[in-house]
């Protein structure tokens, strides 16, 4: 039997391009991610966040898999680890 939380899991395949990630939310997300365990104990983590319209965002998109590039253009934030 699958746990109800897993059974109700939802993976979006589209993002609202009008939704923005503000500085406070970004800081909270990165702090939580920084404390997350890594496979193989490969800390410390390194993150490169980029929002749409920023140079790093535009530089990231061409390197994504085609399947990811479909949704990435509308995401409010991309993060490379």
C-alpha positions as a Markdown table, in Angstrom:
| # | Residue | x | y | z |
|---|---|---|---|---|
| 1 | Unk | 0.0 | 0.0 | 0.0 |
| 2 | Unk | 1.3 | 3.5 | -0.9 |
| 3 | Unk | 1.3 | 6.1 | 1.8 |
| 4 | Unk | -1.4 | 8.8 | 1.1 |
| 5 | Unk | 1.1 | 11.6 | 0.8 |
| 6 | Unk | 3.0 | 9.7 | -1.9 |
| 7 | Unk | -0.3 | 8.7 | -3.7 |
| 8 | Unk | -1.3 | 12.4 | -3.8 |
| 9 | Unk | 2.1 | 13.6 | -5.1 |
| 10 | Unk | 1.9 | 16.1 | -7.9 |
| 11 | Unk | 4.7 | 17.0 | -10.3 |
| 12 | Unk | 3.9 | 20.2 | -12.2 |
| 13 | Unk | 5.0 | 20.3 | -15.8 |
| 14 | Unk | 4.2 | 24.0 | -16.3 |
| 15 | Unk | 4.9 | 27.1 | -14.2 |
| 16 | Unk | 3.2 | 30.5 | -14.0 |
| 17 | Unk | 5.5 | 32.9 | -15.7 |
| 18 | Unk | 4.0 | 35.8 | -13.6 |
| 19 | Unk | 5.1 | 34.1 | -10.3 |
| 20 | Unk | 8.4 | 35.6 | -9.0 |
| 21 | Unk | 10.6 | 34.3 | -6.3 |
| 22 | Unk | 11.5 | 37.3 | -4.0 |
| 23 | Unk | 14.8 | 37.7 | -2.2 |
| 24 | Unk | 13.4 | 36.5 | 1.1 |
| 25 | Unk | 12.0 | 33.3 | -0.3 |
| 26 | Unk | 15.2 | 32.6 | -2.2 |
| 27 | Unk | 17.3 | 33.0 | 1.0 |
| 28 | Unk | 15.0 | 30.6 | 2.9 |
| 29 | Unk | 15.1 | 28.0 | 0.0 |
| 30 | Unk | 18.9 | 28.2 | -0.2 |
| 31 | Unk | 19.4 | 27.9 | 3.5 |
| 32 | Unk | 17.1 | 24.9 | 3.7 |
| 33 | Unk | 19.0 | 23.3 | 0.8 |
| 34 | Unk | 22.3 | 24.1 | 2.3 |
| 35 | Unk | 21.4 | 22.0 | 5.4 |
| 36 | Unk | 20.1 | 19.1 | 3.4 |
| 37 | Unk | 22.1 | 15.9 | 3.3 |
| 38 | Unk | 23.9 | 15.0 | 0.1 |
| 39 | Unk | 24.5 | 11.7 | -1.5 |
| 40 | Unk | 28.0 | 10.5 | -0.7 |
| 41 | Unk | 28.5 | 13.3 | 1.9 |
| 42 | Unk | 29.6 | 15.7 | -0.8 |
| 43 | Unk | 29.2 | 18.9 | 1.2 |
| 44 | Unk | 29.6 | 21.8 | 1.1 |
| 45 | Unk | 26.9 | 22.5 | -1.3 |
| 46 | Unk | 27.2 | 25.2 | -4.0 |
| 47 | Unk | 24.3 | 26.9 | -5.6 |
| 48 | Unk | 23.9 | 29.2 | -8.6 |
| 49 | Unk | 20.3 | 30.7 | -8.5 |
| 50 | Unk | 19.0 | 32.7 | -11.5 |
| 51 | Unk | 15.7 | 34.3 | -12.2 |
| 52 | Unk | 14.2 | 34.9 | -15.6 |
| 53 | Unk | 15.7 | 37.9 | -17.3 |
| 54 | Unk | 19.0 | 37.5 | -15.5 |
| 55 | Unk | 22.2 | 36.8 | -17.4 |
| 56 | Unk | 22.9 | 33.5 | -15.6 |
| 57 | Unk | 19.3 | 32.3 | -16.3 |
| 58 | Unk | 19.7 | 33.0 | -20.0 |
| 59 | Unk | 23.1 | 31.2 | -20.0 |
| 60 | Unk | 21.6 | 28.1 | -18.1 |
| 61 | Unk | 18.7 | 27.4 | -20.4 |
| 62 | Unk | 20.6 | 26.3 | -23.5 |
| 63 | Unk | 22.4 | 23.6 | -21.4 |
| 64 | Unk | 19.2 | 22.0 | -20.1 |
| 65 | Unk | 17.8 | 18.7 | -21.4 |
| 66 | Unk | 15.1 | 19.4 | -24.1 |
| 67 | Unk | 12.4 | 18.0 | -21.7 |
| 68 | Unk | 13.5 | 20.5 | -19.0 |
| 69 | Unk | 13.8 | 23.4 | -21.3 |
| 70 | Unk | 10.1 | 23.2 | -22.0 |
| 71 | Unk | 9.1 | 24.2 | -18.5 |
| 72 | Unk | 12.3 | 26.1 | -17.4 |
| 73 | Unk | 11.5 | 29.2 | -19.4 |
| 74 | Unk | 8.4 | 29.8 | -17.3 |
| 75 | Unk | 9.9 | 28.9 | -13.9 |
| 76 | Unk | 10.4 | 31.8 | -11.5 |
| 77 | Unk | 13.8 | 30.4 | -10.5 |
| 78 | Unk | 16.4 | 28.0 | -11.8 |
| 79 | Unk | 19.1 | 26.7 | -9.5 |
| 80 | Unk | 22.3 | 24.8 | -10.5 |
| 81 | Unk | 24.0 | 22.8 | -7.7 |
